[in-house]
Amino acid sequence: MANPARPALIINADDLGYSPGVNTAIADLYQAGLVTSTSLIVNLPHSEAGAAIARRLPGLSVGVHLNLSKGSRCCQRTRCPAWWTKLAGSGRQPCCTATR
């Protein structure tokens, strides 16, 4: 039997911190009861605003969005693990968020 105090369905809104519009939409959807969790991208220009939204909505579950291909690097390339060198060969500007 399901516990009525826990949601039966988790609806995750990906990309908190991506842009002002995404941040606002995620907050609005949570407040409307349509979203139960989100993932925060930590290396984009609107990440701080996304984190502020997460702090303002303590019931919103927040995870980390591992971002390997967009935004600024979070560590020096020399500190990235060897497996990252292979992934970074795609020509994209790598951002090694895994070590932050």
N, C-alpha and C positions, 0 to 999 in steps of 0.2 A: 504494500500500500504506500502511495506517495505521501511524503511529508508536506502538509499544506503550507508550512512556514518557508519552504524552499521552492524556488521556481522550478517548474517542470520542464521549461524550455529556456535555454540560454541563447540570447540573440546578441551577437557581438558586432559592434560598429567599428570597423577597422580604420586606421589612419588618423587618430586624434593627433593634432599637431601639424597636419599636412598643409592646411590653409585656414584663413579665418572662416570661410564658409563651411568647411568640413567641421571645424571646432564647434561652431554655432549649431549646426545640424545635429551633431552627436549630443550636445547638451539638451537641445529641444526634444529630441527623440527619447532620451532618458527620462526627462521630466514628464513626458507624455505617457511613460510606461511601456514604450515600444522597444527599448534597448536595455539590456541588463549589464553589458560590459563593453569595454573598448580596449584598444591597444595604442599606446603612445609611441610615436616616432620621436626619437630624442635628438636628432641632428638636423632638423629643418628649421627655417626661420620662425615658424609659428609654434614650435614645441613648447616654449615657455608659457604661451597663452593656453595651450592645451593642458599643460600641467596645472595651471591656475584653475581651469575648469574642473579638473579631477579633484583638486583640493576642495573646491566649493561644493562638490557633489559627493560627499563621503560614502553614499550607498552604491555608487557606480564602481563596479569592479574594473581595475585597470591593470593590464599586463604590458609588457614591453614588446614593441614591434621591431623585430630585428631587420634592419635595413642595410643591405649590402650594396646598393647600386644608385642611390639618389642622395643628394645633399653633401655636406662637408664631411671630411674625414674626422673621426673622433680619436684617432691615435696615429702615431707615426708609422709609416709603412714598414719600417724595420722592426716594429714591435708586433706586427701581425703574424699569426701562425703560418706555417709553411703551406697548409691547404688553401690559405687565402690567396697566395700567389697564383695558383692555378685558376681560381675563380676570377681574379682580377684581370686575366688575360683577354677579357671580352672587349677591351677598349673603353669601358665605362670608367668614370672617376670613382674609384673605390672609397668606401667609408666603412672602416672596420669598427662597427659598433659593438661587436662581441667582446671586446676587451675593455670597454668603458665601465 
